[in-house]
C-alpha cells in the first residue's frame, strides 16, 4: 500500500510539526520520494540523501535538506529520535499548517 493517501507521516506538535522519516543514505541525490506505509502500519516520509551514514553525515544532510526544502532556518529542524536508525523522528519548528502543506506538496500527497 502506498500510504500517499494518508499523510500521517507528520503530525502537529507544540510549536511545529513532528515528521517520521525513512532515510536512505547514499541515495544518489537529495530528494523526497513520497509517503510510504511500513509493514507495521506507520506512515513515513521517504527521503534519500547523497551523504554516507558515517559520523552523522547522513543525519546532517537530512536536516539541512529538510530546512532548505521547507525554507526554514536550520536551527528549526531537529533530530529527536533514530540517530543510528533508518527510521527517524524529526521536529520542525514553525507554523504547523504551513509546514504540513509544504510537506504535502513536496511529497506529492493530495491535500484533503
Jmol script that loads the backbone (N, CA, C; Angstrom):
load data "model"
ATOM      1  N   UNK A   1       0.844  -1.182   0.000  1.00  0.00           N
ATOM      2  CA  UNK A   1       0.000   0.000   0.000  1.00  0.00           C
ATOM      3  C   UNK A   1       0.882   1.236   0.000  1.00  0.00           C
ATOM      4  N   UNK A   2       0.547   2.211  -0.773  1.00  0.00           N
ATOM      5  CA  UNK A   2       1.368   3.394  -0.978  1.00  0.00           C
ATOM      6  C   UNK A   2       1.458   4.291   0.242  1.00  0.00           C
ATOM      7  N   UNK A   3       0.404   4.505   0.960  1.00  0.00           N
ATOM      8  CA  UNK A   3       0.435   5.395   2.098  1.00  0.00           C
ATOM      9  C   UNK A   3       0.288   6.852   1.704  1.00  0.00           C
ATOM     10  N   UNK A   4       0.401   7.147   0.409  1.00  0.00           N
ATOM     11  CA  UNK A   4       0.308   8.524  -0.047  1.00  0.00           C
ATOM     12  C   UNK A   4      -1.081   9.103   0.194  1.00  0.00           C
ATOM     13  N   UNK A   5      -2.069   8.239   0.408  1.00  0.00           N
ATOM     14  CA  UNK A   5      -3.409   8.727   0.682  1.00  0.00           C
ATOM     15  C   UNK A   5      -3.602   9.053   2.157  1.00  0.00           C
ATOM     16  N   UNK A   6      -2.581   8.834   2.989  1.00  0.00           N
ATOM     17  CA  UNK A   6      -2.674   9.080   4.421  1.00  0.00           C
ATOM     18  C   UNK A   6      -1.422   9.811   4.882  1.00  0.00           C
ATOM     19  N   UNK A   7      -1.482  11.142   4.986  1.00  0.00           N
ATOM     20  CA  UNK A   7      -0.296  11.909   5.344  1.00  0.00           C
ATOM     21  C   UNK A   7       0.049  11.852   6.825  1.00  0.00           C
ATOM     22  N   UNK A   8      -0.204  10.751   7.508  1.00  0.00           N
ATOM     23  CA  UNK A   8       0.090  10.643   8.930  1.00  0.00           C
ATOM     24  C   UNK A   8       1.585  10.542   9.212  1.00  0.00           C
ATOM     25  N   UNK A   9       2.417  10.705   8.208  1.00  0.00           N
ATOM     26  CA  UNK A   9       3.862  10.724   8.428  1.00  0.00           C
ATOM     27  C   UNK A   9       4.266  11.969   9.209  1.00  0.00           C
ATOM     28  N   UNK A  10       3.387  12.958   9.251  1.00  0.00           N
ATOM     29  CA  UNK A  10       3.657  14.154  10.033  1.00  0.00           C
ATOM     30  C   UNK A  10       2.425  14.529  10.844  1.00  0.00           C
ATOM     31  N   UNK A  11       2.690  15.042  12.045  1.00  0.00           N
ATOM     32  CA  UNK A  11       1.616  15.444  12.943  1.00  0.00           C
ATOM     33  C   UNK A  11       1.994  16.753  13.630  1.00  0.00           C
ATOM     34  N   UNK A  12       1.008  17.589  13.905  1.00  0.00           N
ATOM     35  CA  UNK A  12       1.298  18.836  14.615  1.00  0.00           C
ATOM     36  C   UNK A  12       1.754  18.546  16.045  1.00  0.00           C
ATOM     37  N   UNK A  13       2.715  19.321  16.487  1.00  0.00           N
ATOM     38  CA  UNK A  13       3.177  19.284  17.876  1.00  0.00           C
ATOM     39  C   UNK A  13       3.291  20.735  18.338  1.00  0.00           C
ATOM     40  N   UNK A  14       3.536  20.894  19.596  1.00  0.00           N
ATOM     41  CA  UNK A  14       3.708  22.242  20.136  1.00  0.00           C
ATOM     42  C   UNK A  14       4.809  22.960  19.356  1.00  0.00           C
ATOM     43  N   UNK A  15       4.491  24.086  18.806  1.00  0.00           N
ATOM     44  CA  UNK A  15       5.435  24.936  18.075  1.00  0.00           C
ATOM     45  C   UNK A  15       5.957  24.344  16.771  1.00  0.00           C
ATOM     46  N   UNK A  16       5.195  23.444  16.135  1.00  0.00           N
ATOM     47  CA  UNK A  16       5.669  22.950  14.851  1.00  0.00           C
ATOM     48  C   UNK A  16       5.063  21.640  14.417  1.00  0.00           C
ATOM     49  N   UNK A  17       5.919  20.803  13.839  1.00  0.00           N
ATOM     50  CA  UNK A  17       5.478  19.553  13.234  1.00  0.00           C
ATOM     51  C   UNK A  17       6.464  18.449  13.583  1.00  0.00           C
ATOM     52  N   UNK A  18       5.949  17.256  13.842  1.00  0.00           N
ATOM     53  CA  UNK A  18       6.780  16.073  14.039  1.00  0.00           C
ATOM     54  C   UNK A  18       6.641  15.213  12.787  1.00  0.00           C
ATOM     55  N   UNK A  19       7.777  14.798  12.229  1.00  0.00           N
ATOM     56  CA  UNK A  19       7.784  14.047  10.979  1.00  0.00           C
ATOM     57  C   UNK A  19       8.527  12.734  11.183  1.00  0.00           C
ATOM     58  N   UNK A  20       7.917  11.626  10.763  1.00  0.00           N
ATOM     59  CA  UNK A  20       8.584  10.332  10.780  1.00  0.00           C
ATOM     60  C   UNK A  20       9.175  10.110   9.395  1.00  0.00           C
ATOM     61  N   UNK A  21      10.482   9.877   9.354  1.00  0.00           N
ATOM     62  CA  UNK A  21      11.227   9.790   8.099  1.00  0.00           C
ATOM     63  C   UNK A  21      11.879   8.423   7.973  1.00  0.00           C
ATOM     64  N   UNK A  22      11.852   7.885   6.770  1.00  0.00           N
ATOM     65  CA  UNK A  22      12.652   6.709   6.425  1.00  0.00           C
ATOM     66  C   UNK A  22      13.772   7.223   5.543  1.00  0.00           C
ATOM     67  N   UNK A  23      14.996   7.247   6.082  1.00  0.00           N
ATOM     68  CA  UNK A  23      16.143   7.828   5.394  1.00  0.00           C
ATOM     69  C   UNK A  23      16.922   6.774   4.625  1.00  0.00           C
ATOM     70  N   UNK A  24      17.262   7.094   3.383  1.00  0.00           N
ATOM     71  CA  UNK A  24      18.140   6.252   2.578  1.00  0.00           C
ATOM     72  C   UNK A  24      19.423   7.029   2.323  1.00  0.00           C
ATOM     73  N   UNK A  25      20.495   6.696   3.057  1.00  0.00           N
ATOM     74  CA  UNK A  25      21.776   7.352   2.792  1.00  0.00           C
ATOM     75  C   UNK A  25      22.394   6.792   1.510  1.00  0.00           C
ATOM     76  N   UNK A  26      23.333   7.530   0.954  1.00  0.00           N
ATOM     77  CA  UNK A  26      23.963   7.153  -0.318  1.00  0.00           C
ATOM     78  C   UNK A  26      22.903   6.909  -1.386  1.00  0.00           C
ATOM     79  N   UNK A  27      21.884   7.760  -1.394  1.00  0.00           N
ATOM     80  CA  UNK A  27      20.755   7.583  -2.307  1.00  0.00           C
ATOM     81  C   UNK A  27      20.954   8.155  -3.692  1.00  0.00           C
ATOM     82  N   UNK A  28      22.146   8.652  -4.005  1.00  0.00           N
ATOM     83  CA  UNK A  28      22.432   9.162  -5.330  1.00  0.00           C
ATOM     84  C   UNK A  28      22.061  10.618  -5.526  1.00  0.00           C
ATOM     85  N   UNK A  29      21.089  11.102  -4.781  1.00  0.00           N
ATOM     86  CA  UNK A  29      20.658  12.503  -4.851  1.00  0.00           C
ATOM     87  C   UNK A  29      19.888  12.817  -3.579  1.00  0.00           C
ATOM     88  N   UNK A  30      19.716  14.091  -3.317  1.00  0.00           N
ATOM     89  CA  UNK A  30      18.894  14.515  -2.188  1.00  0.00           C
ATOM     90  C   UNK A  30      17.481  14.711  -2.711  1.00  0.00           C
ATOM     91  N   UNK A  31      16.519  13.943  -2.175  1.00  0.00           N
ATOM     92  CA  UNK A  31      15.155  14.015  -2.696  1.00  0.00           C
ATOM     93  C   UNK A  31      14.149  13.464  -1.708  1.00  0.00           C
ATOM     94  N   UNK A  32      12.924  13.971  -1.825  1.00  0.00           N
ATOM     95  CA  UNK A  32      11.780  13.415  -1.111  1.00  0.00           C
ATOM     96  C   UNK A  32      11.075  12.495  -2.087  1.00  0.00           C
ATOM     97  N   UNK A  33      10.913  11.235  -1.695  1.00  0.00           N
ATOM     98  CA  UNK A  33      10.337  10.219  -2.587  1.00  0.00           C
ATOM     99  C   UNK A  33       8.903   9.852  -2.245  1.00  0.00           C
ATOM    100  N   UNK A  34       8.218  10.682  -1.487  1.00  0.00           N
ATOM    101  CA  UNK A  34       6.818  10.424  -1.181  1.00  0.00           C
ATOM    102  C   UNK A  34       6.601   9.855   0.202  1.00  0.00           C
ATOM    103  N   UNK A  35       5.385   9.381   0.410  1.00  0.00           N
ATOM    104  CA  UNK A  35       4.984   8.793   1.690  1.00  0.00           C
ATOM    105  C   UNK A  35       4.775   7.302   1.468  1.00  0.00           C
ATOM    106  N   UNK A  36       5.216   6.513   2.433  1.00  0.00           N
ATOM    107  CA  UNK A  36       5.121   5.057   2.331  1.00  0.00           C
ATOM    108  C   UNK A  36       4.559   4.507   3.631  1.00  0.00           C
ATOM    109  N   UNK A  37       3.832   3.430   3.550  1.00  0.00           N
ATOM    110  CA  UNK A  37       3.340   2.755   4.744  1.00  0.00           C
ATOM    111  C   UNK A  37       4.238   1.556   5.019  1.00  0.00           C
ATOM    112  N   UNK A  38       4.759   1.476   6.243  1.00  0.00           N
ATOM    113  CA  UNK A  38       5.607   0.358   6.644  1.00  0.00           C
ATOM    114  C   UNK A  38       4.754  -0.865   6.965  1.00  0.00           C
ATOM    115  N   UNK A  39       5.405  -2.002   7.110  1.00  0.00           N
ATOM    116  CA  UNK A  39       4.695  -3.246   7.413  1.00  0.00           C
ATOM    117  C   UNK A  39       3.914  -3.143   8.722  1.00  0.00           C
ATOM    118  N   UNK A  40       4.409  -2.337   9.665  1.00  0.00           N
ATOM    119  CA  UNK A  40       3.718  -2.201  10.948  1.00  0.00           C
ATOM    120  C   UNK A  40       2.573  -1.181  10.896  1.00  0.00           C
ATOM    121  N   UNK A  41       2.326  -0.601   9.718  1.00  0.00           N
ATOM    122  CA  UNK A  41       1.210   0.325   9.550  1.00  0.00           C
ATOM    123  C   UNK A  41       1.569   1.790   9.663  1.00  0.00           C
ATOM    124  N   UNK A  42       2.773   2.100  10.120  1.00  0.00           N
ATOM    125  CA  UNK A  42       3.170   3.503  10.243  1.00  0.00           C
ATOM    126  C   UNK A  42       3.423   4.123   8.869  1.00  0.00           C
ATOM    127  N   UNK A  43       3.030   5.366   8.730  1.00  0.00           N
ATOM    128  CA  UNK A  43       3.346   6.121   7.519  1.00  0.00           C
ATOM    129  C   UNK A  43       4.654   6.870   7.754  1.00  0.00           C
ATOM    130  N   UNK A  44       5.520   6.873   6.743  1.00  0.00           N
ATOM    131  CA  UNK A  44       6.798   7.568   6.835  1.00  0.00           C
ATOM    132  C   UNK A  44       7.025   8.388   5.574  1.00  0.00           C
ATOM    133  N   UNK A  45       7.738   9.486   5.734  1.00  0.00           N
ATOM    134  CA  UNK A  45       8.163  10.290   4.602  1.00  0.00           C
ATOM    135  C   UNK A  45       9.490   9.716   4.122  1.00  0.00           C
ATOM    136  N   UNK A  46       9.541   9.267   2.873  1.00  0.00           N
ATOM    137  CA  UNK A  46      10.765   8.673   2.328  1.00  0.00           C
ATOM    138  C   UNK A  46      11.668   9.784   1.805  1.00  0.00           C
ATOM    139  N   UNK A  47      12.884   9.820   2.339  1.00  0.00           N
ATOM    140  CA  UNK A  47      13.866  10.817   1.911  1.00  0.00           C
ATOM    141  C   UNK A  47      15.184  10.110   1.636  1.00  0.00           C
ATOM    142  N   UNK A  48      15.833  10.513   0.559  1.00  0.00           N
ATOM    143  CA  UNK A  48      17.173   9.998   0.251  1.00  0.00           C
ATOM    144  C   UNK A  48      18.146  11.167   0.254  1.00  0.00           C
ATOM    145  N   UNK A  49      19.371  10.886   0.680  1.00  0.00           N
ATOM    146  CA  UNK A  49      20.444  11.879   0.640  1.00  0.00           C
ATOM    147  C   UNK A  49      21.682  11.239   0.026  1.00  0.00           C
ATOM    148  N   UNK A  50      22.544  12.075  -0.535  1.00  0.00           N
ATOM    149  CA  UNK A  50      23.794  11.578  -1.129  1.00  0.00           C
ATOM    150  C   UNK A  50      24.795  11.146  -0.070  1.00  0.00           C
ATOM    151  N   UNK A  51      24.753  11.759   1.088  1.00  0.00           N
ATOM    152  CA  UNK A  51      25.754  11.533   2.133  1.00  0.00           C
ATOM    153  C   UNK A  51      25.744  10.093   2.639  1.00  0.00           C
ATOM    154  N   UNK A  52      26.918   9.652   3.070  1.00  0.00           N
ATOM    155  CA  UNK A  52      27.070   8.315   3.652  1.00  0.00           C
ATOM    156  C   UNK A  52      26.652   8.343   5.121  1.00  0.00           C
ATOM    157  N   UNK A  53      26.245   7.184   5.649  1.00  0.00           N
ATOM    158  CA  UNK A  53      25.850   7.125   7.066  1.00  0.00           C
ATOM    159  C   UNK A  53      27.068   6.985   7.980  1.00  0.00           C
ATOM    160  N   UNK A  54      28.015   7.874   7.819  1.00  0.00           N
ATOM    161  CA  UNK A  54      29.259   7.828   8.575  1.00  0.00           C
ATOM    162  C   UNK A  54      29.408   9.101   9.393  1.00  0.00           C
ATOM    163  N   UNK A  55      29.697   8.943  10.673  1.00  0.00           N
ATOM    164  CA  UNK A  55      29.944  10.092  11.560  1.00  0.00           C
ATOM    165  C   UNK A  55      28.826  11.125  11.524  1.00  0.00           C
ATOM    166  N   UNK A  56      27.578  10.671  11.360  1.00  0.00           N
ATOM    167  CA  UNK A  56      26.444  11.577  11.382  1.00  0.00           C
ATOM    168  C   UNK A  56      26.244  12.390  10.114  1.00  0.00           C
ATOM    169  N   UNK A  57      27.010  12.084   9.056  1.00  0.00           N
ATOM    170  CA  UNK A  57      26.921  12.864   7.815  1.00  0.00           C
ATOM    171  C   UNK A  57      25.529  12.774   7.178  1.00  0.00           C
ATOM    172  N   UNK A  58      24.946  11.586   7.146  1.00  0.00           N
ATOM    173  CA  UNK A  58      23.618  11.435   6.534  1.00  0.00           C
ATOM    174  C   UNK A  58      22.563  12.182   7.352  1.00  0.00           C
ATOM    175  N   UNK A  59      22.665  12.129   8.675  1.00  0.00           N
ATOM    176  CA  UNK A  59      21.715  12.863   9.519  1.00  0.00           C
ATOM    177  C   UNK A  59      21.840  14.365   9.286  1.00  0.00           C
ATOM    178  N   UNK A  60      23.078  14.866   9.227  1.00  0.00           N
ATOM    179  CA  UNK A  60      23.287  16.300   8.983  1.00  0.00           C
ATOM    180  C   UNK A  60      22.731  16.689   7.613  1.00  0.00           C
ATOM    181  N   UNK A  61      22.948  15.837   6.617  1.00  0.00           N
ATOM    182  CA  UNK A  61      22.436  16.113   5.274  1.00  0.00           C
ATOM    183  C   UNK A  61      20.914  16.113   5.271  1.00  0.00           C
ATOM    184  N   UNK A  62      20.310  15.189   6.006  1.00  0.00           N
ATOM    185  CA  UNK A  62      18.848  15.127   6.107  1.00  0.00           C
ATOM    186  C   UNK A  62      18.291  16.414   6.698  1.00  0.00           C
ATOM    187  N   UNK A  63      18.852  16.859   7.811  1.00  0.00           N
ATOM    188  CA  UNK A  63      18.354  18.064   8.477  1.00  0.00           C
ATOM    189  C   UNK A  63      18.534  19.292   7.588  1.00  0.00           C
ATOM    190  N   UNK A  64      19.692  19.396   6.940  1.00  0.00           N
ATOM    191  CA  UNK A  64      19.951  20.532   6.051  1.00  0.00           C
ATOM    192  C   UNK A  64      19.006  20.509   4.853  1.00  0.00           C
ATOM    193  N   UNK A  65      18.776  19.317   4.296  1.00  0.00           N
ATOM    194  CA  UNK A  65      17.886  19.187   3.148  1.00  0.00           C
ATOM    195  C   UNK A  65      16.453  19.576   3.508  1.00  0.00           C
ATOM    196  N   UNK A  66      15.976  19.107   4.661  1.00  0.00           N
ATOM    197  CA  UNK A  66      14.616  19.477   5.090  1.00  0.00           C
ATOM    198  C   UNK A  66      14.495  20.981   5.323  1.00  0.00           C
ATOM    199  N   UNK A  67      15.494  21.576   5.975  1.00  0.00           N
ATOM    200  CA  UNK A  67      15.460  23.022   6.229  1.00  0.00           C
ATOM    201  C   UNK A  67      15.404  23.790   4.911  1.00  0.00           C
ATOM    202  N   UNK A  68      16.240  23.399   3.974  1.00  0.00           N
ATOM    203  CA  UNK A  68      16.263  24.082   2.674  1.00  0.00           C
ATOM    204  C   UNK A  68      14.948  23.877   1.922  1.00  0.00           C
ATOM    205  N   UNK A  69      14.457  22.648   1.904  1.00  0.00           N
ATOM    206  CA  UNK A  69      13.225  22.331   1.168  1.00  0.00           C
ATOM    207  C   UNK A  69      12.016  23.056   1.736  1.00  0.00           C
ATOM    208  N   UNK A  70      11.984  23.197   3.056  1.00  0.00           N
ATOM    209  CA  UNK A  70      10.845  23.834   3.719  1.00  0.00           C
ATOM    210  C   UNK A  70      11.047  25.331   3.945  1.00  0.00           C
ATOM    211  N   UNK A  71      12.236  25.808   3.581  1.00  0.00           N
ATOM    212  CA  UNK A  71      12.570  27.229   3.724  1.00  0.00           C
ATOM    213  C   UNK A  71      12.424  27.710   5.161  1.00  0.00           C
ATOM    214  N   UNK A  72      13.020  26.925   6.058  1.00  0.00           N
ATOM    215  CA  UNK A  72      13.060  27.298   7.468  1.00  0.00           C
ATOM    216  C   UNK A  72      14.524  27.351   7.889  1.00  0.00           C
ATOM    217  N   UNK A  73      14.839  28.068   8.963  1.00  0.00           N
ATOM    218  CA  UNK A  73      16.223  28.100   9.438  1.00  0.00           C
ATOM    219  C   UNK A  73      16.680  26.697   9.855  1.00  0.00           C
ATOM    220  N   UNK A  74      17.949  26.402   9.657  1.00  0.00           N
ATOM    221  CA  UNK A  74      18.455  25.078  10.012  1.00  0.00           C
ATOM    222  C   UNK A  74      18.253  24.767  11.490  1.00  0.00           C
ATOM    223  N   UNK A  75      18.276  25.776  12.331  1.00  0.00           N
ATOM    224  CA  UNK A  75      18.082  25.543  13.776  1.00  0.00           C
ATOM    225  C   UNK A  75      16.656  25.097  14.097  1.00  0.00           C
ATOM    226  N   UNK A  76      15.714  25.256  13.149  1.00  0.00           N
ATOM    227  CA  UNK A  76      14.321  24.863  13.368  1.00  0.00           C
ATOM    228  C   UNK A  76      14.083  23.381  13.129  1.00  0.00           C
ATOM    229  N   UNK A  77      15.084  22.678  12.583  1.00  0.00           N
ATOM    230  CA  UNK A  77      14.932  21.257  12.243  1.00  0.00           C
ATOM    231  C   UNK A  77      15.829  20.439  13.171  1.00  0.00           C
ATOM    232  N   UNK A  78      15.202  19.553  13.961  1.00  0.00           N
ATOM    233  CA  UNK A  78      15.925  18.813  14.993  1.00  0.00           C
ATOM    234  C   UNK A  78      15.651  17.315  14.888  1.00  0.00           C
ATOM    235  N   UNK A  79      16.708  16.526  14.989  1.00  0.00           N
ATOM    236  CA  UNK A  79      16.574  15.074  15.063  1.00  0.00           C
ATOM    237  C   UNK A  79      16.215  14.714  16.497  1.00  0.00           C
ATOM    238  N   UNK A  80      15.035  14.119  16.696  1.00  0.00           N
ATOM    239  CA  UNK A  80      14.542  13.812  18.033  1.00  0.00           C
ATOM    240  C   UNK A  80      14.804  12.351  18.394  1.00  0.00           C
ATOM    241  N   UNK A  81      14.690  11.466  17.415  1.00  0.00           N
ATOM    242  CA  UNK A  81      14.878  10.034  17.672  1.00  0.00           C
ATOM    243  C   UNK A  81      15.382   9.351  16.405  1.00  0.00           C
ATOM    244  N   UNK A  82      16.172   8.288  16.601  1.00  0.00           N
ATOM    245  CA  UNK A  82      16.625   7.488  15.472  1.00  0.00           C
ATOM    246  C   UNK A  82      17.996   7.870  14.954  1.00  0.00           C
ATOM    247  N   UNK A  83      18.852   8.351  15.826  1.00  0.00           N
ATOM    248  CA  UNK A  83      20.178   8.815  15.416  1.00  0.00           C
ATOM    249  C   UNK A  83      20.914   7.798  14.542  1.00  0.00           C
ATOM    250  N   UNK A  84      20.851   6.517  14.899  1.00  0.00           N
ATOM    251  CA  UNK A  84      21.559   5.493  14.122  1.00  0.00           C
ATOM    252  C   UNK A  84      20.610   4.557  13.386  1.00  0.00           C
ATOM    253  N   UNK A  85      19.331   4.869  13.374  1.00  0.00           N
ATOM    254  CA  UNK A  85      18.342   4.013  12.716  1.00  0.00           C
ATOM    255  C   UNK A  85      17.926   4.607  11.375  1.00  0.00           C
ATOM    256  N   UNK A  86      17.362   3.782  10.538  1.00  0.00           N
ATOM    257  CA  UNK A  86      16.852   4.256   9.247  1.00  0.00           C
ATOM    258  C   UNK A  86      15.567   5.066   9.439  1.00  0.00           C
ATOM    259  N   UNK A  87      14.733   4.665  10.419  1.00  0.00           N
ATOM    260  CA  UNK A  87      13.500   5.393  10.727  1.00  0.00           C
ATOM    261  C   UNK A  87      13.831   6.436  11.790  1.00  0.00           C
ATOM    262  N   UNK A  88      13.508   7.690  11.492  1.00  0.00           N
ATOM    263  CA  UNK A  88      13.868   8.795  12.372  1.00  0.00           C
ATOM    264  C   UNK A  88      12.647   9.659  12.649  1.00  0.00           C
ATOM    265  N   UNK A  89      12.703  10.358  13.768  1.00  0.00           N
ATOM    266  CA  UNK A  89      11.658  11.343  14.063  1.00  0.00           C
ATOM    267  C   UNK A  89      12.324  12.707  14.110  1.00  0.00           C
ATOM    268  N   UNK A  90      11.776  13.607  13.321  1.00  0.00           N
ATOM    269  CA  UNK A  90      12.309  14.958  13.185  1.00  0.00           C
ATOM    270  C   UNK A  90      11.243  15.932  13.665  1.00  0.00           C
ATOM    271  N   UNK A  91      11.647  16.963  14.396  1.00  0.00           N
ATOM    272  CA  UNK A  91      10.720  18.033  14.738  1.00  0.00           C
ATOM    273  C   UNK A  91      11.161  19.296  14.016  1.00  0.00           C
ATOM    274  N   UNK A  92      10.168  19.975  13.451  1.00  0.00           N
ATOM    275  CA  UNK A  92      10.414  21.182  12.681  1.00  0.00           C
ATOM    276  C   UNK A  92       9.622  22.310  13.315  1.00  0.00           C
ATOM    277  N   UNK A  93      10.315  23.337  13.738  1.00  0.00           N
ATOM    278  CA  UNK A  93       9.661  24.479  14.368  1.00  0.00           C
ATOM    279  C   UNK A  93       9.059  25.405  13.338  1.00  0.00           C
ATOM    280  N   UNK A  94       7.894  25.941  13.660  1.00  0.00           N
ATOM    281  CA  UNK A  94       7.226  26.884  12.765  1.00  0.00           C
ATOM    282  C   UNK A  94       5.733  26.664  12.766  1.00  0.00           C
ATOM    283  N   UNK A  95       5.072  27.256  11.793  1.00  0.00           N
ATOM    284  CA  UNK A  95       3.621  27.142  11.654  1.00  0.00           C
ATOM    285  C   UNK A  95       3.288  25.734  11.155  1.00  0.00           C
ATOM    286  N   UNK A  96       2.640  24.940  11.992  1.00  0.00           N
ATOM    287  CA  UNK A  96       2.365  23.531  11.668  1.00  0.00           C
ATOM    288  C   UNK A  96       1.555  23.386  10.380  1.00  0.00           C
ATOM    289  N   UNK A  97       0.572  24.221  10.182  1.00  0.00           N
ATOM    290  CA  UNK A  97      -0.265  24.110   8.975  1.00  0.00           C
ATOM    291  C   UNK A  97       0.556  24.411   7.720  1.00  0.00           C
ATOM    292  N   UNK A  98       1.364  25.461   7.744  1.00  0.00           N
ATOM    293  CA  UNK A  98       2.190  25.820   6.590  1.00  0.00           C
ATOM    294  C   UNK A  98       3.222  24.724   6.303  1.00  0.00           C
ATOM    295  N   UNK A  99       3.816  24.184   7.362  1.00  0.00           N
ATOM    296  CA  UNK A  99       4.797  23.106   7.188  1.00  0.00           C
ATOM    297  C   UNK A  99       4.144  21.855   6.613  1.00  0.00           C
ATOM    298  N   UNK A 100       2.955  21.511   7.128  1.00  0.00           N
ATOM    299  CA  UNK A 100       2.236  20.331   6.623  1.00  0.00           C
ATOM    300  C   UNK A 100       1.857  20.517   5.157  1.00  0.00           C
ATOM    301  N   UNK A 101       1.411  21.713   4.792  1.00  0.00           N
ATOM    302  CA  UNK A 101       1.077  21.991   3.391  1.00  0.00           C
ATOM    303  C   UNK A 101       2.305  21.853   2.503  1.00  0.00           C
ATOM    304  N   UNK A 102       3.437  22.367   2.971  1.00  0.00           N
ATOM    305  CA  UNK A 102       4.673  22.279   2.192  1.00  0.00           C
ATOM    306  C   UNK A 102       5.116  20.827   2.036  1.00  0.00           C
ATOM    307  N   UNK A 103       5.050  20.042   3.113  1.00  0.00           N
ATOM    308  CA  UNK A 103       5.424  18.624   3.024  1.00  0.00           C
ATOM    309  C   UNK A 103       4.495  17.868   2.086  1.00  0.00           C
ATOM    310  N   UNK A 104       3.211  18.171   2.151  1.00  0.00           N
ATOM    311  CA  UNK A 104       2.253  17.517   1.250  1.00  0.00           C
ATOM    312  C   UNK A 104       2.605  17.822  -0.205  1.00  0.00           C
ATOM    313  N   UNK A 105       2.920  19.059  -0.467  1.00  0.00           N
ATOM    314  CA  UNK A 105       3.277  19.464  -1.830  1.00  0.00           C
ATOM    315  C   UNK A 105       4.570  18.778  -2.275  1.00  0.00           C
ATOM    316  N   UNK A 106       5.587  18.788  -1.419  1.00  0.00           N
ATOM    317  CA  UNK A 106       6.881  18.206  -1.769  1.00  0.00           C
ATOM    318  C   UNK A 106       6.829  16.690  -1.934  1.00  0.00           C
ATOM    319  N   UNK A 107       5.933  16.041  -1.184  1.00  0.00           N
ATOM    320  CA  UNK A 107       5.873  14.576  -1.222  1.00  0.00           C
ATOM    321  C   UNK A 107       4.832  14.045  -2.196  1.00  0.00           C
ATOM    322  N   UNK A 108       4.054  14.947  -2.775  1.00  0.00           N
ATOM    323  CA  UNK A 108       3.037  14.517  -3.739  1.00  0.00           C
ATOM    324  C   UNK A 108       1.747  14.037  -3.109  1.00  0.00           C
ATOM    325  N   UNK A 109       1.555  14.294  -1.815  1.00  0.00           N
ATOM    326  CA  UNK A 109       0.322  13.917  -1.128  1.00  0.00           C
ATOM    327  C   UNK A 109      -0.753  14.929  -1.497  1.00  0.00           C
ATOM    328  N   UNK A 110      -1.926  14.439  -1.873  1.00  0.00           N
ATOM    329  CA  UNK A 110      -3.036  15.320  -2.233  1.00  0.00           C
ATOM    330  C   UNK A 110      -3.610  15.960  -0.980  1.00  0.00           C
ATOM    331  N   UNK A 111      -3.847  17.249  -1.040  1.00  0.00           N
ATOM    332  CA  UNK A 111      -4.452  17.961   0.097  1.00  0.00           C
ATOM    333  C   UNK A 111      -5.893  17.514   0.262  1.00  0.00           C
ATOM    334  N   UNK A 112      -6.311  17.407   1.509  1.00  0.00           N
ATOM    335  CA  UNK A 112      -7.685  16.967   1.795  1.00  0.00           C
ATOM    336  C   UNK A 112      -8.672  18.071   1.582  1.00  0.00           C
TER     337      UNK A 112
END
end "model"
wireframe off; spacefill off
backbone 0.3
color backbone group
